[in-house]
Amino acid sequence: MSSTLVHNITTLVTNDPDRGPGPLGLIQNAALVVEDEKIAWVGPATDAPPTDTAHDAQGRAVIPGFVDSHSHLVFAGDRTAEFNARMSGQAYAAGGIRTTVAATRAASDEELGDNVARYLAEALRQGTTTLETKSGYGLTVQDEARALRIAAEHTDEVTYLGAHIVAPEYADDPAGYVALVTGEMLDACAPYARWIDVFCEKGAFDGDQARAILTAGQAKGLLARVHANQLTHGPGVQLAVELGAASADHCTHLTDADVDALANSATVATLLPGAEFSTRAQWPDARRLLDAGVTVALSTDCNPGSSFTSSMPFCIALAVRDMKMTPDEAVWSATAGGAAALRRTDIGRLTPGARADLAFLDAPSHVHLAYRPGVPLVSEVWRAGRRA
């Protein structure tokens, strides 16, 4: 078993409040020890134990690798025209998700796999060491299963989202599509997935349909997460809490009862500021959730239509500027919060026993992620103890 000392760290974010001030557990003038794939020790550099090798952080801040718990990477095609029209103030009615469904169905396995690999590499360069991704652009048994198979070749966090929208072939028979999603499609998809998700929203799936879909997935051993309360107020958040979902994602339109339900549950509220940025929609009220004691995660929602960004630093800057989070809260939510949304304890923190996922910043502090928006501060990334 080899060990490496990472030293000359100006600020170390551990996400362990027992290690230092605040929820980030900050250690100044710090060091850490990596043994094989895990963190073996963290603390002041003056107390560092002997190791086999050493790595100089050169006075940079070190944070846990970002945990992006919501993305849609298995797709083909381009929706530039839709974005351009939306940003130009024009009404756009050319199909939205259905446009991507058509392109994805027509794409080869190789093309889809290359796309996933490219976007994962892009995210990794920006500090993301764990990334969840979903199906949802196939909407047939064969296309959903192959999307999940391809996703599972690249990440362990794979989500079955056959219930993204009602497939075009079932536009006049949504009940028939729900039966497909909870039957033959689920049987084909469950072996590749850890999670099941549903877009519980007006124009997608109502509360009763969403409950049927999620409970069918749970009966197959899949864990639940929900696209909830994004465009309008609806039953998504309450359903997520009722079914013990790991995460309710979006959470833009909430009542006091929704906030209370989240605060009194283990369901994480995952906020996706890239979607609001790209659609000029109402920002989620992160401050309201945090002040109520809700566990909050930040994620990119990387997808070709409403949030085509893989940058967690960008989402941190948006959360601080437009969702009234502090820099400390935003960094915690993009690391430990994302881990909580995936029910993981081995990532999102830098403490003994955690996976050695590190992001080095060309800055003395994590605050620079919001202080210097748009600047590529992530200069080095380690995943499972190895430089990526």
N, C-alpha and C positions, 0 to 999 in steps of 0.2 A: 504494500500500500504506500504510494508516494504522497508527499504533502508539499503544498506550495503556499508560501506566505505572500499575500498581497499587502504591500505596505505603502507608506507615504500617501494615504487617503486623507484629504482635507476634511470631508464630511461623509460619514457612513450612515445611510438610512437602513436600519435593521427591521423596522416595523414591530419592534418589541419594546413597549414602554418601560419594561424593567431594565433595559439596557442604557437608557438615556432619556432626555426630556421629550415630552409630548408623545402622541401616538406613534410617531415615526421612530422613537427610540434612538435619537441622534447621538452619534459618537464623533467627537472632533479629534483630529490628529489620530486617526484610527488605523487598524490593520485587521486582516482576517486570514484564516487558514482554510485552504481547500484540501481535502483528502479524497482522491478519486473524484466522485461526482457530487460530493456533499460539502457543506460548511462544517468544519470541525471546531472552529473557535472564532470569536470576534471580541474586540476590545481595544483599549488604548495601545498605540504602537509600542509604547515603552514596556508593555507587559507581554509582548508577543513571544510565543514559544519558539524553539528551534524547529526548522523544517528542512526538507531535502533541497528545495529550490525557492527562489524568491522572484517576485514580479513587482516592479516599481509602478505605482499608479500615478506618479509624476504630479502630485498635488491636486489631482482631480477628485470630484465627488463620485461616490459609488452608491448606486441604488439597486434594489432588486429588479430583475428583468420584469418588464411590463406583462401583465396577464390580460389579454384581450378576449373577453368572454362572449363576444357576439359579433359574428361576421357571416357573410354569404359569398364565399369565394369560388364555388363551383358553378361557373357560368361562362357563356360565350357572348359575343356581340358587343355593341357599343350604343350608349344612349346619350351621346353628346348633344344631339339635336334637341332632345327633351330638356336637358339642363340649360342649353342656350336659350330655348324658348322661355323657360321658367324665369331665368335671370333677366330676360328682356321684357318681362311683364306680360307675356302672351299666354293665352290659354293653350294648353297642350293636351290633346286627346288621342294620342297615337299609341295607346296600348299599355304603357308603363311596364309592369311586371310581365305582361303577356308578350311584349316584344322580346324580352330576355328569354322567356320560356321557348319561343320559337327558335331563337338562335342557339340555345343550349341543346335542344333536342337534335338539331342538325349538326352539331359539332361532334368530332371524333373523340374517343377516349383520350388519345394522345394530346389533342388540343386542350381539353379540359384539365388534364393532369399538368400540362405545362403552365397553364394559367394559375392553378393553385400554387404550384412550386414558385412561380415568379412573385406572386403577391406575398407568400410566406417569407421569401427571401427579402423582399422590400420591407416588410414589417420587422424582420430580424435586424436589419441594418439600423432601424430606428429604436431598437431596444426591446422589442417584443419577443419573449422567449417561450411563451405559451399562448396558443391561439385556438379558440373554438371556431368551428365553421359548420354550416348547415347545408342541407339539400334545399329544395323548394323551387327550383327552376326547371324541373322535369315534368312533374305532375302526372306521370304515368308510372305504372309499376316498374317497368324496365328502366326508365330514365331516373327515377328517384333512387332505385337500388344502385345503379352504376355511379350516380353522383356520390353516394355515401361510400361506396367501395373505393372510389378515387380519393375522396377526402381522407378516409382511414389509412391510406398509404402515406399520408403526410402529417397527420396529427392524431393524437389520442382522444381529443375532445370533439366528437362528431355528433351532430344533432339531426334527427329525422324531422323535416319540416314539409311533409307532404301537404299539410294544411297551411300553405302559404296564402294561396287564393284557391277558389274553385277552378278546376281545370276547364279550359275553354270548351271541351267536349261535353262537359256536364253543366254548362251555363243554365240550362233549363231543368236541371235535376240535381240541386245541391245535396239533397238527402242521399242520392245515389253515390255522389262523390265522397261524402262522409263515410258511407258504408265501404267504399273502396279503400279509403285511407285507414280505416280501423280494421280492415280485413286483409285482403290479398296483398295490398301494398305494404302494410305493417309487417306481415309475415316475411316479405322479401327484404325489407329494410332493417328490421331489428337486429340481425346478426352483425351489422356494420356500425351500429350507433350506440352511444351511451345515453343520449338524451332524446326526448320528444318535445316538440314545440308546436305552437299553434298561433296564428295571427287572429286574435280575438278582437274584432273591430267591425264596425259598420262597413258593409261591402266585402267582408271576408267571411268570418265565422262568428255566429252569435254565442252567447254563454252556454246554451244547451249543447250546441254542436261541439264547442271547445271542450266542455266537460267530457263528452263521449269520447272524443279523440284522445285526450290526455289520460283518462282512466284506462282506455284500451292499451295505450302504450305502457302505462304503469303495470298492467297485468302481464305484459311481456318482459318486465324487468327494466324498462327504460325509466330514467328519471325525468321529472317534468320541469319545463321552463315555459314562459308565456310572453308573447308580444302583447303588451297590455297598455291600454289607455293612451295610445299615441296620438290619434287624430281627433278623437272625441272621448267624452267620458263613457265608460262601459263597464261590464262586469269582470274584465280581465284581471285586475289586481285582486279583487275579492276571491275570484276563482283560484288564482295562484296561491293565495294564503290558505284557502280551504283545502286544497289538494297537497299542500306541503311542497310546492314548487321551490326549487333552489333560487330562482330569480324571476322577477317581473320586470320586463325590459321596455324601456321608453318612459312610462310613468309621467306623462306630460299633463294629463287632465285628471286631477285627483280631487276627491272630496275629503273633508276631515276624517270621515269614517275609513276611507282608503288609507290615509296616512297612519291612522291609529292601528289599523289592521297590520300594516307592514311593520310598524314599530313594535308590535306585540307578537311577532312571528320570527321565524328564521329565514324568511324570504328576503333576498337582497333586492333592492331597487337599482337596476342597472340603467344608467343614463347614457345617452348616445348623442352628444352635442354635434357631431358631424352631420347628423340628419337634419337638425334644426338649421345649421349653417347653410346646408345645401338646398333647403326648401323654403327658407325664410319663414319658418313656422315659429310658433310660440316656444320659448325656452322652458324646459322643466325647471321647477323651483327646487333646486338642490338645497338651498338654505332651509326651506320649510321641512324637508325630509330629515336633514341632519339635526336640526334643532329638536325634532320630535324623537330622535334616537334611532332612526332607521339606518341600517347598514347600506351604504351606497357604493356601487361600483361604477367605473367609467369604462366605456368601450368605444370602438370606432364605428361599429355597424357597417364595416366596409362592404359595399355592394355597388353594382353598376348604375343604380337609379337614383337613390336618395342620399348616399353618403360614400362617395368613391374616394375614401382616404384610408390608408393603412397606418396613419401616424398617430400613435398615442400621445406624443408630445404636443401635437396640434390640438388634440382633444383636451388635454390638460389646460392649455392656454385658454381655450374657449370656456371651459368650466369655471376658471378663475375670473375671466373677464365678464362673462354673460350669464353665468349661473350662480354667481356670488359664493363660490367655494373659496376657501383660503388655499394658498399653494400647498400647504401641508396636507389638507384634506384631499385635494385633487391627486397628489402623488400617492397617498395611501389608497385612494379609491381605484387608481390605475394599476395597483400592484396587489396589496392585501385584499382590497375589495373585490377585484376580479377573481382572486383565488377563492374567496368566500362564495362568489356566484357560481363557481365550478365545484364547490365543496371539496376544495383541496387544501391541505395543511402543509404540503411539502414545497410549495412555491409561494411567491409573493412576499417573502421575508428573507432576511439574511441572519439566521441564527443557527446554532448547532443542530444538525440533523436535516436541515432544509437542503433542497437541491441547489447546487452552486450556480445559480443564474444571476449574472451580474451585468449591469450597464454602467459604463464609465462615462462621465460627463466632462466635456471641456469647460468646466466651470467649478468654482469652489463650493457650490451649494445646489441642492435640488431646486431651490426657488427660481433659479435661472430658466427652468423649463417654461415657466409662465412669464418671467421677467424679460426673456429674449425670444418672443414667439417667432416661429418660422426659421430660426437658426438651427442648423444640424449639430446639436450639442453632443449627441451620442457618438463617441469616438471609438468605442471598443465594446464588444459584447461577448460574454462567456455564457455558454449553455451547458448545464450538467458538468461544470468544471473544466470545460474546454473552450478555448477562444473560437468563436464562430466565424 
